[in-house]
Amino acid sequence: MSTPDWLWPLAGLWPLIWKYSTAALVIAALAALAALFAPLRRAALAALALAVLGTVAYSVGVRDEHQRMQAKWDAAQLAEIAKGASDRAAARRAVGAGVPDWVRADGYNRDTWPEPRAEPEGALRRP
């Protein structure tokens, strides 16, 4: 039996689902223990508090790691855009003088098109 194709995009979520569902079961069991058994109430509530704090700490760690990776991705994307702009300028300087006039006047020549303007969302659109 093979894994269905719709399940593969969720593969990265299974560790989170597993950890959160395990934490939820532990918290529910400790809450039931505290509610049902009076002699164990103090120990169960202490363990319940530790389980809740551990789950919150794990959640904060996951969020912080996501934010760190997003910032790293954004920085790499900006560096790639800047490198592309400098490479384009260098190519125009290198090729600019050697292009015949009939090629420059060609309307289908992309080198003669105006520079694209960046929209507020960051999307590029040809004028």
N, C-alpha and C positions, 0 to 999 in steps of 0.2 A: 504494500500500500504506500503510495507516494503522498507527499505533502501537497495540499492544494495551493495553487498559485496565489490566492488572495491572502494566504497566511504569511508569506515571506516578508511583506513590508512590516508586519507586526513583530518580527523576530527580535528587533532591538528593544522592544517594550517588555518582553517576557521577564527579564531580570527585575524590572521595576514592579511588574504585576506580582511576581512571586514574592518579592520582599514586602510589598505593602499588604498583600493578602495574608501572609504569615504574621505580620505585625498586627493586623486587624484581628486575626484569630487569637493571638496571645492576649491582646487587650480585652477581647470579649471574654475569654476564659478567666482572666484575672478579675474582671468586673463581676462575673458570675460567682467566682469563689468568694470575693469580698461580700457579696450580697447574701450568699447562702450560708456561709460558715462564719459565725461570729468570732470563734477563737482565732481564726486565721485572718481576720479582717485587716489588722494593722499591717501584717506582712504582705498580704495581697495588694493593699492599697499602695504600699511602698514599691512593690514590683510593678504595679500598674503605672505609677508615676514614672518609673524608670523606662518602661516600655514606650510610653507616650513621648517622653523626652528623647529617647533614642530614635523614634520614628521622625520626630520633628527635626532633629539634627541631621538625619539622613536626607530628609527632604531639602533642607537648606543647602546641604553639600551638593546634591544633584542640581539644584537651581544655580548655585554659584559656579559649578563646573560648566553648565550650559552657557552661562553668561561669559565666562572666560573663553570658551571655544568660539562663541559668536564674535567676540571682540577680536580674537586672533584671525578668524575668517574675514572679518571686515577689513582689518589692516592688510591682509594679504591681497584682498580684492582691490583696495585703493593703490597698493604698490604696483599691482599688475596694470591698472589703468594708467598710472603715471609712466610706467615703463613703455606701454603701448604708445602713449602720446610722444614720448621722447624718441622712440623708434620711428614713428611716422615722420616726425620733424627731421630726423637724420636722413631718412629715405628721400624726403622731398628735397633736402639740400643736395644729396648725392646725385639725384636723377634730374633735378630741376633744369639745369642748364643744357643737358644733352637731349631734350625732347624736341622733336621737330614741331614747327608751327601748326602743321595740319593735324597733328595728334592733339595738341593743346586746344585747338578749336573744335574738336570732336565733342558733341553733346553727350555721347555715351561714355566718355572717358571720366571715370570716377575721380581722377586727380583734379579735375577742374570744377567739381561740385563744391558748393560752400561747406564749411565745417559744420557738423551737426551740433545743435545746441542741446545742452542738458536740461531736461524738464525738472520741475521741483521733485518729482518722485525718483529722479535719477535715470529715467528711461531716455534713450536717444531716439530721435525721430528726424527723418530727412525733411528739410523745409520744402 
